[in-house]
Amino acid sequence: MESKKIALVTGANKGIGKAIVKELANRGMIVFLGSRNAERGRMAVAELQHEGEVHYARELASTQIKVNAAAPGHVATDFNDFHGTRTPEEGAAIAVKLATLDEDGPTGGFFDDTRAIPW
Ligand SMILES: NC(=O)c1ccc[n+]([C@@H]2O[C@H](COP(=O)([O-])OP(=O)(O)OC[C@H]3O[C@@H](n4cnc5c(N)ncnc54)[C@H](OP(=O)(O)O)[C@@H]3O)[C@@H](O)[C@H]2O)c1
């Protein structure tokens, strides 16, 4: 049986999080979309569902997940009234890279596009 990677993306009903969900789903992963507001979460899932397997995160019972933090750069989203210089897709790239690491990839780290950041 083919095994698929599973990702949980929190704050994913818009902005960088939604771009991360979209890219991971495009890569064939099973993606759980986290949203504090159920209706906004369901709307984002409905919008993205055609990209692949996207689920609402509260459906997630328990699983082993690799945990890393990503710095997306200055991204044009609601967060900064769209004044950022990078696109959501560019901001999503490091999170997508971390979410698609091999089993022996790092965990507990903080990364931007080019390096591990001390924290
Ligand atoms: N944009 C940048 O330049 C930039 C730079 C560095 C780091 N970041 C970080 O990247 C992350 C995503 O930012 P973004 O630019 O994509 O912003 P965004 O478009 O405003 O999206 C933020 C997301 O987080 C959710 N959220 C906000 N406050 C929350 C709370 N208290 N509890 C649960 N969910 C909450 C929002 O849900 P609602 O729709 O319900 O509000 C939304 O889904 C943030 O952590 C931000 O600090 C962004």
The ligand as an SDF file (V2000), in Angstrom:
LIG
                    3D

 48 52  0  0  0  0  0  0  0  0999 V2000
    3.1130   38.4690    6.0010 N   0  0  0  0  0  0  0  0  0  0  0  0
    4.3590   38.5960    6.4330 C   0  0  0  0  0  0  0  0  0  0  0  0
    5.1430   39.4140    5.9010 O   0  0  0  0  0  0  0  0  0  0  0  0
    4.8830   37.7480    7.5670 C   0  0  0  0  0  0  0  0  0  0  0  0
    6.2360   37.8840    7.9280 C   0  0  0  0  0  0  0  0  0  0  0  0
    6.7360   37.0880    8.9540 C   0  0  0  0  0  0  0  0  0  0  0  0
    5.8930   36.2030    9.6080 C   0  0  0  0  0  0  0  0  0  0  0  0
    4.5850   36.1230    9.2320 N   0  0  0  0  0  0  0  0  0  0  0  0
    3.7680   35.1470    9.9580 C   0  0  0  0  0  0  0  0  0  0  0  0
    3.1460   34.2730    9.0470 O   0  0  0  0  0  0  0  0  0  0  0  0
    1.9200   33.8170    9.6080 C   0  0  0  0  0  0  0  0  0  0  0  0
    0.8160   33.9670    8.5800 C   0  0  0  0  0  0  0  0  0  0  0  0
    0.7000   35.3300    8.2670 O   0  0  0  0  0  0  0  0  0  0  0  0
   -0.0350   35.8640    6.9580 P   0  0  0  0  0  0  0  0  0  0  0  0
    0.8170   36.9570    6.4350 O   0  0  0  0  0  0  0  0  0  0  0  0
   -0.4250   34.7440    6.0690 O   0  0  0  0  0  0  0  0  0  0  0  0
   -1.3020   36.5400    7.6440 O   0  0  0  0  0  0  0  0  0  0  0  0
   -2.8840   36.5000    7.3180 P   0  0  0  0  0  0  0  0  0  0  0  0
   -3.1400   36.5030    5.8400 O   0  0  0  0  0  0  0  0  0  0  0  0
   -3.4580   37.6010    8.1360 O   0  0  0  0  0  0  0  0  0  0  0  0
   -3.3310   35.0780    7.9000 O   0  0  0  0  0  0  0  0  0  0  0  0
   -3.2260   34.8180    9.2870 C   0  0  0  0  0  0  0  0  0  0  0  0
   -3.9160   33.5060    9.5910 C   0  0  0  0  0  0  0  0  0  0  0  0
   -3.7630   33.2290   10.9980 O   0  0  0  0  0  0  0  0  0  0  0  0
   -5.0560   33.1440   11.6050 C   0  0  0  0  0  0  0  0  0  0  0  0
   -4.9990   33.7280   12.9470 N   0  0  0  0  0  0  0  0  0  0  0  0
   -4.6890   35.0040   13.2670 C   0  0  0  0  0  0  0  0  0  0  0  0
   -4.7350   35.1660   14.5960 N   0  0  0  0  0  0  0  0  0  0  0  0
   -5.1000   33.9650   15.1240 C   0  0  0  0  0  0  0  0  0  0  0  0
   -5.3570   33.4990   16.4420 C   0  0  0  0  0  0  0  0  0  0  0  0
   -5.2240   34.3300   17.4990 N   0  0  0  0  0  0  0  0  0  0  0  0
   -5.7020   32.2190   16.6320 N   0  0  0  0  0  0  0  0  0  0  0  0
   -5.8140   31.3760   15.5640 C   0  0  0  0  0  0  0  0  0  0  0  0
   -5.6190   31.7580   14.2750 N   0  0  0  0  0  0  0  0  0  0  0  0
   -5.2540   33.0380   14.0760 C   0  0  0  0  0  0  0  0  0  0  0  0
   -5.9840   33.9230   10.6920 C   0  0  0  0  0  0  0  0  0  0  0  0
   -7.3090   33.4910   10.8740 O   0  0  0  0  0  0  0  0  0  0  0  0
   -8.5520   34.5040   10.7320 P   0  0  0  0  0  0  0  0  0  0  0  0
   -8.8860   34.5790    9.2530 O   0  0  0  0  0  0  0  0  0  0  0  0
   -9.5950   33.8600   11.5490 O   0  0  0  0  0  0  0  0  0  0  0  0
   -8.1140   35.8430   11.2520 O   0  0  0  0  0  0  0  0  0  0  0  0
   -5.4050   33.5180    9.3210 C   0  0  0  0  0  0  0  0  0  0  0  0
   -5.8050   32.2310    8.9590 O   0  0  0  0  0  0  0  0  0  0  0  0
    1.6830   34.6440   10.8790 C   0  0  0  0  0  0  0  0  0  0  0  0
    2.0710   33.8480   11.9900 O   0  0  0  0  0  0  0  0  0  0  0  0
    2.6360   35.8090   10.7300 C   0  0  0  0  0  0  0  0  0  0  0  0
    3.0840   36.2630   11.9860 O   0  0  0  0  0  0  0  0  0  0  0  0
    4.0580   36.8490    8.2220 C   0  0  0  0  0  0  0  0  0  0  0  0
  1  2  1  0
  2  3  2  0
  2  4  1  0
  4  5  1  0
  4 48  2  0
  5  6  2  0
  6  7  1  0
  7  8  2  0
  8  9  1  0
  8 48  1  0
  9 10  1  0
  9 46  1  0
 10 11  1  0
 11 12  1  0
 11 44  1  0
 12 13  1  0
 13 14  1  0
 14 15  2  0
 14 16  1  0
 14 17  1  0
 17 18  1  0
 18 19  2  0
 18 20  1  0
 18 21  1  0
 21 22  1  0
 22 23  1  0
 23 24  1  0
 23 42  1  0
 24 25  1  0
 25 26  1  0
 25 36  1  0
 26 27  1  0
 26 35  1  0
 27 28  2  0
 28 29  1  0
 29 30  1  0
 29 35  2  0
 30 31  1  0
 30 32  2  0
 32 33  1  0
 33 34  2  0
 34 35  1  0
 36 37  1  0
 36 42  1  0
 37 38  1  0
 38 39  2  0
 38 40  1  0
 38 41  1  0
 42 43  1  0
 44 45  1  0
 44 46  1  0
 46 47  1  0
M  CHG  2   8   1  16  -1
M  END
$$$$
